[in-house]
Amino acid sequence: MIKEILLPDLGEGIESADVSEVMIAPGDTLALGEIILVLESEKASMEIPSEKAGKVQKVFVAAGDQIKPGEILIIMDVVSKASEKKDKVKPKQKIRQESDKTTKRTTRPETEKKEFHRKQPFASPGVRKLARELQINLVIVNGTGLKGRVTKNDLHEYIKTQMSKSSEKILAEKTPKIDFSQWGNIEHRPLNKIKQITGERLQRAWQTIPHVTQFEQADISKIDAARKALKMENSEKKIKVTFLPFIIQAAVTALKEFPEFNSSLDHTSKNLIIKKYYHFGIAIDTPAGLKVPVIDNVDKKSLLNLSVELMDISLRARENKLKPKELKGASFTISSLGGIGGTYFTPIINPPEVAILGISRSKWKPTYDPRMKEIIPKYVMPFSLSYDHRVIDGVAAAAFTTRFAEILFDGSTFKK
């Protein structure tokens, strides 16, 4: 049975990827899960496995190609007989859908052309007034209403498109070319694909989201003792127990009390989507660049479970073995520099999330305790919370960071 193998969804915000290596050729026999090709995107190098077993008939991609989710990778003669009935129906449906899409693509430019050349665009008085106030010529706005009428939503979409183009224009502005060699010896080091596109996405996030960062610190002396005890109890299992699982569980508790921090704005930016799930993106520094794999349902996992998963995704991130589905779906992100150093920093929000937590290096500090009237040592962890000011105000952010610090200090809510 002949079947088309398509490129799956690569994750949030990833619209395309470059083919760095093609692992198969026509005539090859593929087993289920065998690697077809390797892609390089802004987040990671990814191996794309075969969803079926069979013989390769035709290959549609080559190294250096840029491809998008949904494009055909290969055609293969599938061995499995169980899926024959389903596959007999799907191609026809797919062809019909593709035909519909093609029709839309081919007819839309003609519609736009007609709209552009019309002299008297249909629109309500309210829309015409708004267009005059915004100095927008309705002739160039594509109307989707009855008989091509320009609606208020059409006007809003036109404005969004123009704003997006303006933002892209800003991003596209090139840095002035400077000859640094006039001041001394230099060396050119090309950025890899991941660093180039990650940089563009971070710049876009910084320019389009009104960032505010709240700085706070927490006494994690009790957690330090609990971490050492847990590590000792599981020393034979060779599980690396860090502070991060404790931080993840504390963050979940805080997010349940402040649900707007675990949300996203919808496409209109007028509604807030509160997420009832807790999938955490964990920023990991690798030789190839920054990667943010996602751990699903962190609220349902113990400290040891989280420790094991963190060890696994960290290793696979550095070895470029993360799967596409492991790079999407996060509701909240944590970026930890605790193992490196620093006091505070401003982490950049990962759209479409509305907040990100940054962890800095903990230190022992002598602190005066007014109740005991003496100076006692405390293990203090600095942390930073960047948030989207369109969704979260300063009072809510201060309340969140205060509560998060209280949960860490208390140390009694953690699941081993």
N, C-alpha and C positions, 0 to 999 in steps of 0.2 A: 504494500500500500504506500503510495507516494504522499509525502507530507512536507509542508514548508515549516522550517524552524525559524522563528522570529526572535529578534533581540528583545529581552524582557525589560521591564521598567528598571531604571538604574538608580532610582532614589530621588528624593525631593530636590528640586532645583537643577537636576542634571538633565539637560535637554539633548546632549550628544556626547560622544566619546570617540577617541581616536583608536584605530586598530593598530596595536603594536606588534602582534604576532598571530599568524593563522596556523593552527596546529594540524589541520587535516587537508586532504585533497580528494578530488573525485575518484571513486573506486575504493576508498578506505572503508573499513567496517568499524562502526562505532558501538561501544558498549554504553549502557545507561550511565549518565554522569561523567562520561569521558569529556575532556576539555576540547572545545571547538576552536576557541580563539582567546586572546588576551587583550583587554581594553585598558586604556589609560584615560581617566577622567580627572576632574578637578579634585576629587576626594581620594581616589585610590586607583591602583592597578588591579583589575578584576579578571578572574578567569571565568569564562562563560561555558558552563557544562551543557552537554546534550540532554534534552528531556526525554529522548527516545533512544532505543537501540535499533541499528539498521545499517544500511549501506549508503554512503554518500553518492548522490547522483550529480549534483552541481553545487559549486561554491560561488557565492555572489559578492564576497568581500575580499579585500587584499590589504596587506600591511600598508599603513599610511592613510587608509580611507577614514573619513569621519562619518559615523553612522548614528542613527537615532532609534529610540525604542520603537518597536513595531516593524522595522525594516527586515527583509528576508536575509538570513545568514546563509542557509543552505537548503537544498532539497534532498531528501533522503527517502530511501525505500525502507519503511518501518517494518520491523520483524513482528512486533506484537499483533496478535489477532484480536485481542479483547477490545481494542479501541477502534476496530474497523467501522462499526456502525456509526459511532460518533463522528469519525473523520469523514464519512461519506456525506454527512450533512453539513459539517462546518465549512468546507471549502466553498460550497455554494453560497452559504450565508456570508462568508467573507468576501466573495466576489461581488455579491449584491451590495454589501456595505461599502466596499471600495468603489463600486460604480456610483453609489450615491454621493460619496465624498468627492469623486472626480467631477460629477455633475455640478456639485456646489462650487468646486474650485473654478470650473470653467465658466460658470454663469455669473459668478460674483463680480469679476472685473467688468463685464458688460453692464451690470446694474450700476456699479460705481461710476462707470463712464457716463451713463445716461443721467445719473443724479448730478454729476459734475456740470453737465452742459445744460440742465434745465434752467429756465429763467425765473419761474415762479414756484419755488419749493413749498409744499404744503406744510403748515405748522400752526399751532394754536397761538393766540395772542400772547399768552404767558411765555411760551417758548421763544417767540420773536423778541419779546422784551428782554428776556434773559440773554439772548444772543447779542442784542444791541449793547447791553451793559458790559458784556464780556468781549465785545468787539470781534465777534465770530461771524463769518459769512456763512449763512445756512446753505448756500449752494454747494459748498464743499463737504457738508456733513451728510453721511449716508443714512437716509431715513429707513427705519424698519417698520413703521406703522402702516396703516391701511393706505394703499395707493402711493406708497413711498413717503408718507407723512413723517416729518422729523419730530420725534418725541423728546421729552425732557431727558429720558434715559440715553437717547442717541447723543444728545448734547454732552451729557456727563461722560459717556464713553469716548467721545471725541477729545474732550479735555484731558482725560486720563492718558489717552494715546499720545497727545502732544506733550504732556508732562513726562511721560516715559521716554519719549524721543529726546527731550531736553536733558533728562538725566543721563541717557546713553551718550549724548553729545559731550556732556561734562566728563564722563568716564573715558570717552574716546580721545579727549584732548591729550596730545602727546607732551611728554616732558621735554623741555628745550635740550637740544643736543649740545653737550659740553665736552670739550677736549680736556679731560683731566690729566692727560700726559704732560701738559705744559707745566704742571707743578711737581712732577716726579714720575717714578715708575708705576705702572698699573698692570692689572691682570683682568681679563674678561672671563666671567663664569656664567654661562647661560643658565637661566632658571628652567627647571623641568616643568612639564605640563601641569602637574598638580599645584605647584607653587604659583604658577602664572594665573591659573583660573581661580584658585583659592583667594589670591590677592585681589582679583577683580570682584569676587563675591563679597569679600570683607569690606572693600571700599564702597560697594553699592549699599551694603547693610548700614554702614556708618553714615552715608549720605542721605538715606531714605528713612531711617528710624531715629527719632529724637532720643538719644541715649542719655540716661542719668545713672551715675554709679554711687551706691551707698557703701560706705566702709565701716566695718565693725570687727570686733575680736571676740573670741570665746575661750573660756577656761575648759580645756579638754584633759585635765589631770586624771579624772576618773576613767575617761576613755583610754588614755595611755596605759593605765593599769589593766583595764579590761582587755585591751588588744594584746598586751604581753602575755596575759593569762591564757587567752584563746589560742595564741600562737604556740604556747608551751603544750597545751592540751592536744594539739594536732600536729606536733612536731614530726611524728612518724609518717604523716600523710604528705609531708613536704608542701603544705599549702602556705603561700605567702599572704600573711594577714597584715594589711596596711590600714591607715585611717580612713581610706576612701569608702569602704562598705559602711562604716559608722556614719560618715557624712551623708551618704546616699539615703540611709534609713531616716536620719534626722531631717533631711530635706523633704522626704515623702510626708512625714508627720506635719511639717510646716505647710506644705502645699495643700494638704487636706483641710487645713484651717484657713488658708488663704488661696482659694481655688482660682482666682484671676491670674495668679502667677503660672498656672498650668493651663494656659489657654492660647488661642490665636484669634486674630481678627479675620473675619470672612473677606471674600473678594471685594465687597463694597466698602470695607472699613467702617461699617455702621453697626455691625453686630459682633458680639464676642462669643466665640465657641469654647465653652468650658469642657475640658477633656476629663473623662472619668477614669482614664487609664494613666499609668505612670511608667512611661518608657524614657529612660535617661540616655542622652548622648554623652559620651565620655571622650573628651579631647585627648588625643594621643600624638605625641611628637615622634615622627619616624624619619629615617634618613631621606625618604622621598618627599616629606612635607607633613603638614598637619592633617590628621584623619579623625573623624568623629563617628566611630561605630556606636550602635545603639543596643542597650540591654533592655529587653522587654520586661514588663510587669515586675519592676524592682520592689514594689510594695508587698509582693507575695514570696519574696526570697529571704533566706536567712543570711547572716553575716558570712558564714562559710560558703554558701552557694554563690554569693556575690563575689567573694574572694576568688573562687575557682573560675567564674566567668570573666572576671577582670584579668586574671592571668592568661586565659585563653585568647580573648580578643586583643590584648596587648601584643601577644606573640604573633598572632596571625596578621595584625595590622602592620607590624614591622617586616613580615615576610610576604606581604602583598597577597594574602590568602583570604581576605574578607569577601563575603558574598554580597551582591548588590542589595539584597533585602536587609542586610545588617547595617546599612548606611542610611536608612530612612525611618520615619515614623516617630522621632523623638518628640516628647512634649516638654522637656526641660534639659538643659545641658550643664555639665560641670567641667570646668577647666582647672586642673590642679597643677600648681608649680611647687607644691610642698616639698617634693624630693630634690628640688634644684636650689631654691632660695628666694629672696625678695620679701618685701613686706606687704605691699598692696599693689594691685594693677587694675586696669579697666578692661575686662573681657568684652569682646564684641558679640552682640546678640546674633544667634543663628536663626534667621527667618525660616519658617513663619512663627517661631517661638517668640515670647514676649519678655523673657528673662533668662539670665545665665549667671551661674555662681562661680566665682573665681577663688581658689584656695591658695594661700601662700604658706611659707615655711613657719612651722611652730617653734617657739623658743621658751625656755624656762626663764621666768621673770620674778624678781622679788616684789611681792605685792602686800601692801598693808591691809590687814583685815580689821575693820572697826569693831566687829563683834568680839573677836578674840584679843583685840588691842595688841597685835603683834604682826611682824612681817613674816609672811610664809611664802614658799616658792609655789608658783603656779605655771602649768604648761599652757601657754597662750597661743592660739591659732588665729592669725589675721585672715579675714576673708572679705571679698568684694561682691556686691550684687549689682549687675547692670540690668536696667529694666527699660521697657518701652513706655515713655511718658504719655503716649496717647491712651494707654490702657491703665497704667499704674501711676498713682500720685506719690509724692514724697512721704506723706503720713503712712500710707500702706506699706511702702518699702521699709521705713524705719521700724514699723511694727513687725514686719516679716523677719528682718535681720535680728531684732531683739528676741523674738520667739525662737528662732533657729539657734541662737546662742544659748538660750535657756535649756533647750532640748539636749544640746551637746553637754552642757554642764551637769544636767540632772543624771544622764547616763543610765536611766532605768527603763527606757522604752525599747531597747534594742533586742532584736530576735537573733539568738545565736544559731 
